[in-house]
Amino acid sequence: MAQHRSVPCPAQAVAVQTGAIFAGLASGAVNAHMAGIAAMDARREERASQVLAHQLQDAVAAAHDWADYAKRLIRENETLKAENDRLRQVAAQRRGVIERMRAAA
């Protein structure tokens, strides 16, 4: 027949305490790992947001540059149209002078 002890086994108490300590450590390690993953994801998201903001800023600057260029071309086109009209008037005047000289000759 098996002998029954009236005192609890000390090895069992140590094993239970050690198991509880390791369970707490494992839980802390998992929590730290999950917090690290969350921080990494937040940093990655922040970096992507910064990249998008920079790209937007570059696109806005490029749009302003193109708008300035288009305005400059419009001004130049208006100047060339005015010059063209002036040259047409001069050519018509000279043509008139030449035709009057021919008619007089």
C-alpha positions in Angstrom: 0.0 0.0 0.0 1.2 3.5 -0.8 2.4 5.7 1.9 0.5 9.0 2.3 2.4 12.1 3.4 0.8 14.5 5.7 3.1 17.4 4.5 2.9 18.7 1.0 5.7 17.9 -1.3 8.2 20.8 -1.4 9.1 20.0 -5.0 5.5 20.5 -6.1 5.4 23.9 -4.4 8.6 25.0 -6.1 7.4 23.7 -9.5 4.1 25.6 -9.1 5.9 28.8 -8.2 8.4 28.4 -11.0 5.6 27.8 -13.5 3.8 30.9 -12.2 7.0 33.0 -12.6 7.6 31.7 -16.1 3.9 32.3 -17.1 4.3 35.9 -15.9 7.5 36.4 -17.8 6.0 34.9 -20.9 3.0 37.1 -20.6 5.2 40.1 -20.2 7.3 39.1 -23.2 4.2 38.6 -25.4 2.9 42.0 -24.3 6.3 43.7 -25.0 6.4 42.0 -28.4 2.9 43.1 -29.3 3.7 46.7 -28.1 6.8 46.6 -30.3 4.8 45.5 -33.3 2.2 48.2 -32.6 4.9 50.8 -32.3 6.6 49.6 -35.5 3.2 49.8 -37.4 2.6 53.3 -36.1 6.1 54.4 -37.2 5.6 52.8 -40.6 2.2 54.6 -40.9 3.8 57.9 -39.8 6.6 57.5 -42.3 4.1 56.7 -45.1 2.1 59.8 -44.1 5.2 62.0 -44.2 6.1 60.6 -47.7 2.6 61.3 -49.0 2.7 64.8 -47.5 6.1 65.5 -49.2 4.8 64.1 -52.5 1.8 66.4 -52.2 4.0 69.4 -51.4 6.1 68.6 -54.5 3.0 68.2 -56.7 1.6 71.5 -55.5 4.9 73.2 -56.2 5.1 71.7 -59.6 1.5 72.8 -60.3 2.4 76.4 -59.3 5.4 76.3 -61.6 3.4 75.0 -64.5 0.7 77.7 -63.9 3.4 80.4 -63.9 4.8 79.0 -67.1 1.4 78.9 -68.7 0.7 82.5 -67.7 4.1 83.6 -69.1 3.2 81.8 -72.4 -0.2 83.5 -72.5 1.5 87.0 -72.1 4.0 86.1 -74.7 1.3 84.9 -77.1 -0.7 88.2 -76.6 2.5 90.2 -77.3 3.1 88.2 -80.5 -0.5 88.7 -81.6 -0.2 92.4 -81.1 3.1 92.5 -83.0 1.5 90.4 -85.8 -1.4 92.8 -86.1 1.0 95.8 -86.2 3.1 94.1 -88.9 -0.1 93.4 -90.9 -1.1 97.0 -90.7 2.4 98.2 -91.9 2.3 95.6 -94.7 -1.2 96.8 -95.8 0.0 100.5 -95.7 3.1 99.7 -97.8 1.0 97.7 -100.2 -1.3 100.7 -100.6 1.7 103.0 -101.2 3.1 100.6 -103.8 -0.2 100.3 -105.6 -0.7 104.1 -105.6 2.8 104.6 -107.0 2.1 102.0 -109.8 -1.2 103.7 -110.6 0.6 107.1 -110.8 3.4 105.7 -113.0 
